[in-house]
Amino acid sequence: MPITISGSEGAVTMLLSGEIDHHGARVMMGELEEAIAALLPRRLTLDLSGVTFMDSSGIAVLLRAQKRMRALGGTVQVTAVPPQPRRVLDAAGMGRLIPIK
């Protein structure tokens, strides 16, 4: 479940890859929280273009990232969502909570 990080000047993009399921979500949450704590971005973009599968555990990952960013006074958005993860996010109404572009 690799995460690739790019950006600077308070705007960070994290490219998430692989499957975000029950087994990988904990690892991914830990990696996201560590990266956010180290970089302290004001704007975080989660690029899901590399996600091959996501279940409800992925929703928990996104909500955790949003909670952490709110605590820092920052924002989060989700981009480049493939069809299968998009169906999961749409079914959960995530677009009302986190901007999805």
C-alpha positions in Angstrom: 0.0 0.0 0.0 2.5 2.6 -1.1 1.9 6.3 -0.6 3.8 8.7 -2.9 4.1 12.3 -1.5 4.8 15.4 -3.6 4.3 19.1 -3.1 5.6 22.0 -1.1 4.6 25.4 0.2 1.8 24.0 2.4 0.1 22.1 -0.4 0.8 18.3 -0.5 -0.5 15.6 -2.8 -0.5 12.0 -1.6 -0.9 9.4 -4.3 -2.5 6.3 -2.8 -2.0 2.9 -4.5 -3.3 -0.6 -4.2 -6.2 -2.0 -2.3 -7.7 -0.1 0.6 -9.5 -2.8 2.5 -9.7 -4.1 6.0 -6.1 -5.4 6.0 -4.4 -2.4 4.4 -6.5 0.5 5.9 -4.7 0.5 9.3 -1.3 0.6 7.6 -2.4 3.4 5.3 -3.9 5.4 8.1 -0.7 5.2 10.0 1.3 6.3 7.0 -1.0 9.2 6.3 -1.0 10.4 9.8 2.8 10.3 10.0 3.2 12.2 6.7 0.6 14.8 7.8 2.4 15.3 11.1 5.8 15.6 9.5 4.8 17.9 6.6 2.0 20.0 8.3 0.3 20.9 5.1 -2.5 23.5 4.8 -4.0 21.8 1.8 -3.9 18.0 1.3 -4.9 16.3 -1.9 -5.5 12.6 -1.8 -5.0 11.2 -5.4 -6.7 7.9 -5.6 -5.7 7.1 -9.2 -3.6 4.2 -8.1 -6.3 2.6 -6.0 -7.4 -0.8 -7.5 -10.0 -1.6 -4.9 -11.7 0.1 -1.9 -14.3 -1.0 0.6 -15.8 0.9 3.6 -12.3 0.8 5.2 -11.2 3.3 2.6 -13.9 5.7 3.8 -12.4 5.5 7.3 -9.0 6.3 5.9 -10.4 9.4 4.2 -12.3 10.6 7.2 -9.2 10.1 9.4 -7.2 12.3 7.0 -9.9 14.9 7.1 -10.1 14.9 10.9 -6.3 15.3 11.1 -6.3 18.2 8.6 -9.2 20.0 10.4 -7.1 19.8 13.6 -4.3 21.6 11.8 -6.7 24.2 10.3 -6.2 22.7 6.8 -8.4 21.3 4.1 -8.5 18.0 2.2 -9.8 17.0 -1.2 -9.9 13.7 -3.2 -9.0 13.5 -6.8 -8.7 11.0 -9.7 -11.0 8.4 -8.3 -11.3 5.2 -10.4 -14.8 3.8 -11.0 -14.9 1.1 -8.3 -13.7 3.4 -5.5 -16.0 6.1 -6.8 -19.1 3.8 -6.4 -18.1 3.2 -2.8 -17.6 6.9 -2.1 -20.9 7.9 -3.9 -22.9 5.2 -2.0 -21.6 6.5 1.3 -22.4 10.2 0.3 -18.7 11.1 0.9 -19.0 14.0 -1.6 -21.0 15.9 1.0 -18.2 15.6 3.5 -15.0 15.8 1.4 -14.7 17.5 -1.9 -14.2 14.9 -4.7 -12.9 16.2 -8.0 
